[in-house]
Amino acid sequence: MNPSDPASLLPGLPRGAEVLVIRLRSVGDVVLLTPAISALYSWRPDLRISVLVEPGCAAVLEGNPAVHEILLAGSFFSTAKSLYRRNFPIAYNHHGGPTSAFLTAASGAKNRVSWKGRQFGLLYNVHAPDAAEFYGTLQVHSVEQRMTQFYWTGLPRGPIPRSEVFPQADARASVAKKLQALGISPGDPYAVMQPGARHVTKQWPLENFAATSQSLWKSHGLRSVVNLGPGEYQMAKTAAAQFGDSGVVLDSLDLRELIALIAGAKFFVGNDTGPSHLAAAMNIPAVVIFGSTNSTYWRPWQADHRVVQNEGDPKGIASVTIEQVREACESLLAMHPFGLSSDNVAVAKNRGIATI
């Protein structure tokens, strides 16, 4: 294995060698790492792939057959010490910030891989080209960007797998119990609505989500489950009032339960956030609302979806209309009809709803 010949690094690893991949956060970014890990595992299932993440994102990788071990980041010095003891022959930094850069160096890996131009570049001895240089175009997806580190170090190029997330049985049971308490029985179809986002510029108005929910309820008999994350609890009462009979509100799910909730859904409508990538990873049809973010780079990967965005509009996400989102929902639902339970069929008929 010679860092000056990067294409020899992965082929030169002995059988059973350990590979360290660092992607500390966030949920969406960890989801979008899974195709690259799957591609590496499919090519060389003998390698033992360990992924270092912060504890809050670990559930994304739970049950993933390509991941030999999930490593949880703690304090810098304890994490660095633990990594150094492992004696990894190669480490990939897919995070790019200062903490991950110093952890990559502290791991003591002989081969330390990141992209050109990243912070603290002297800490790496293998610099993969960025996606624009590697592919010769600016029109690349985040997943394709992640693949370049592995391609550059010897993974044969080929079809890139889908994202994958694996809901766990105990989390499914917990979510089913919470839904049943809110009037949604096992087998009842529902949509997940994700009105929150980390930044206000990525938040479509809550009342617009409520109007979309009312439309799905009246047109398809499809109730919405509104997921509110940490820091959004104050929205719960407002959401309950605005959604009315068309939806129920859950504001106490951990990530494992959120994964299970989305896995059981028939449809997803949300802002450009981590849950939209969870939906794509579990093959749930999704309508995703974007503001000024690059939707080519951040759209759901290899899953049926519709992006709703008014590029260049100075109002950003606020310029997206209810009608635009409704049309996107109808377009996607036409391709993905779902079965209503007998109770919901009766409700739909009573409300004059055309069932599909």
N, C-alpha and C positions, 0 to 999 in steps of 0.2 A: 504494500500500500504506500503510494507516493503522492503527497499533496500537489506536487508539480504535474502530475498526470491524473487529474480529478476523475476522468472516466474509468480509471482502474479501481477506484476506491470500493464501491459496492461489490463488483465482481470479485475483488480480492479478499473480501471478508471470509474467514473460515466458517465452516458450518457451525451453527449454534451461537454465532457472535452476537453480542448485545449492541443495539443501536439506540442512542438517546435522541429524542425529539422534544424540543422545548416549545410550548405554546401556552403561556401562562393563563391567558384569558382572551376574549370574553366568550360567551356561549356560542354566538354565531361563528366566530373565528375558529373555535375548536371543532364545530360541526364541519366547517369547510376544510379542515385538515384531514378529515377521515378518508376522502377519496385517495389522497396521496399515500396514506398509510396502507389502505387496502391494496393499492397498486403494487407497493413494495412487498407486502405480504404475499400477494398472489404470485409474484415472480420468484420470491425466495421465502417460502414458508418456514424454512429452518432458522431464519433470523429471529432474535428475541427483541421485539420493539417495545421500548419503554417510553412513555410520554409523560413529561413533567407539566402539570397544570396546577393552578390554584384550587383549593378544595371546593370552591363554589361552582367549578365547571366540571368536576370529576364525573358527574352523572352522565355527561354526554358520551363518555367512553365506556361506561359500564356495560359489560356483556359483549363488547366488540371482539370478535375472534382474532382480529389482526393485531390487537394490543396485548402483548405479553404481560405488561405490568403498568398500572397507573401510579405514577409517583406524585405525591402531594407536596407542593412547595410550602415551606414554613418560613421561619426566620432565615435571613440570607446565609448566615454562617452555618447554621445546622444543615440547611439544604446543600450548601457548597461542600461541606464535609462529607455528607452522605453520597453525593455524586462522585466525589474524588475517590472514595473507597471502592466504587463500582468498576473503576478502570475501563470505561467505555472506549472502544477503539475509534468511534466516530460519533460526533454530536452535531445535530442540526438545530439551528435557532430559527424558528418560524415566527418569533415574536418581534424581535428587532429593537426593543428598548434597552436602556442601560442595565436594568436588573438582569434581564435574560442574557445580555452580552457578558456580564461579569460571571454569571453562573456557568455559561458555556466555557469560559476560560478556566474557571475554578474546577470544572469537571476533570481537567487534566487530559481530556481526550486528545489523542495524537492528531486527529483530523477534526477541525472545527469549521463548520460550514454555515455561511449565511450569504446574503446577497451583496453585491457591490454597492458601495455608497452608504451602507448602514452605519449607525453610530458606533464608535469605537471599533472601526474596521481592523485595527492592528491586532485585535484579540482573536481574529479568525485567520486561518491559513489557507482556506478554500473559499473563493468568492465567486458565487454563481452569478451569471448575468441576470438582470431584471427581465421581466416578461416581455417588455417592448423589444429589447435587444434580442432575446432568445427566439421569439416567434416572428419578429419583424413587423409587428403591428401594435397599435395602441388599444385595439379592440380585444382585450383579453379579460377573462374572468378571474376572480380571486383564486379559485381552485387551480386554474392553469398557472397562475403565479406560483403557488405552492409546489406544483410539480417540478418547476425548473431546478430546484435544489437537488432533487433525486435524479432527474434526467442528467444533470451536469456531472453527477458523480457515478454514473454508469447504469442507472435503471433504463432498460430498453424502452423507447417511446412506443406508445400504443394507445388504444382507447382508454379514456380515463373513467374509472368507476363512478357510480352515484355516491352521494353522501349516505351514511348509514348511522342510525341511532336505534338502540334496542331497549324498548320499555320493559321494565321488570315486573314480575307477577305481583309482588307485594304492593308496588306502587299502583298498579291497575286496580287491585282490590280496594285500596284506600280511596282512590278517586271515584270508583263506582259507588262506594258508600256515601261519599260526599254529594255526588250527583243525585243519588236516590233521595237523600234528605231534602233536595231542592226540587224534587218532582220529575227527575229524568231517570227513567228505569233502564236497566240493562237492555240493550238492543234498540233503544230509541235513538234515532239519528239526531245529531246536533252539529252545529258549527262552532268553532272557536273564534272569538273576537279578541284582538290584541290592540287596545286603544293606547296603551302606554308606550313610551320610548324614553331613552336616557336623556335626549336633548329635545327641547321644545320645538326646534326646527324640523324634527322628525315626527311630530305628533299631529295627526289629523284630528280635528275637533271631535270630542266625545259625542256630541249631539248628532254628528254625521254618521258615526258608527251605529248609534241608536236607530237612526232612520234606515240605514242599510239592514239592520236586524229586523226591523218591522217589515221591510220589503221581503226578506227571505221567509219570514213567518207567514205573511199573507199569501205569497206566491207559491211557496213550496211546503209549508207546514214544518219548516226547519227552524228549531229553536236555537238560540245562541247561548253559549257559555262565555261570559266575559271574564277574561283573566286579568287580574290586577297584580302587579308585582310589588316588590318592596318599595316603600315610599309613596305608593299610590293608594293607600288605604282610605285617604280622605275622599277619593273619588267614588267610593263604594255606594254611599247613599244617593249621590247624584246619579250614578249609573243605574241603580235599581229603579229610580223614579223614571228615568228617560227610556229605559228599555222596556219597562212594563212587562206585559205577558209574553213578549217575544224573546226574552232572555233571562238568565239567572247570572248572578255575580259570584265569582270565587276570588277571594283575596288572601288566601292563606296557604297556597301551594308551594312546596319546595320544588327544586328543579326536577327531581325524580318523578314527582307527581305531575308536574307540567308536561313532561315527556309522555307520561301515560295518558293524560287528558287529550293531548293532541293526537296521539296514536289512535284513540277511539273515535275521533271526529270524522265526519264526512266531508268537511269543508273548513277552510281557514280564511279569515280576512284580518289583515293587520298592517301595521306600519313596518317599515324597513328595520327590523330588529331581529335578535336571536331566535325568537319563537318562529319566525317565518322560515328560517333555515331548518329548524326542527321539523316543521311540517313537510318541507321538501324531502328531508332525509327519511321520512316515514311514508312518502308517496301520497301525502294528503293534498288534493288540489287547493291551490292558494291564490288569493288576490292580495298583492302587496302594493302598498301605497308609498311612493317615494316623494321626497322633496327635492333638494338640490344634489343629493348624493348620486354618484355615478352608478346607474342601475345596470349598465353593462357589466361592471366589475362585481357588483354586489347582489345581483338578482338570484333567485333560487336556482340551484344547480341540478340539471337533468331531472326535472319534475314538472308536471303540468301546472302552469301558473299563468297569471296575467299581471303585468306591471302596469300601474296607473301612475302617470307622471306628466307634468307639464314642464318640460325642460326649458330653461331660460326665463320662465316667468318669475318676476321679482317677488311675487307673493309666496313663492316656494310651495310647500305642501298645502298651504291654505287655499291655493288656486284650484286644487283638485275638487271637483264637484261630486255631489251625491249621485247624480245621474251617471257620471263616468264610472264610478265604482259599481253602481247597480248594473250597468251594461256589461262590465267585466265579469261580474258574478253570473249573470245570465248566460254569457258566452261559455264560461267554464262549466256551469252546471248542465248545460245542454250536452256536453261531452261526458259528464260523469253523473248520470242519474243514480239516485240512491233509493233503497227500499224503505218505506215507512212501516212502522209497526202497526198492527191492527188498530190499536187505540188511536194512534196519530192519524191513520186513514180516516177514522170516524170523525175526529176533530177537524181534519182538513175538509171533509165533505160538509160538515156543519157550517164551516166558514166559507164555503163556496170556493175552496182551493182546488186547482187542477193538480192532481198527484201525478208524479212521474216515476 
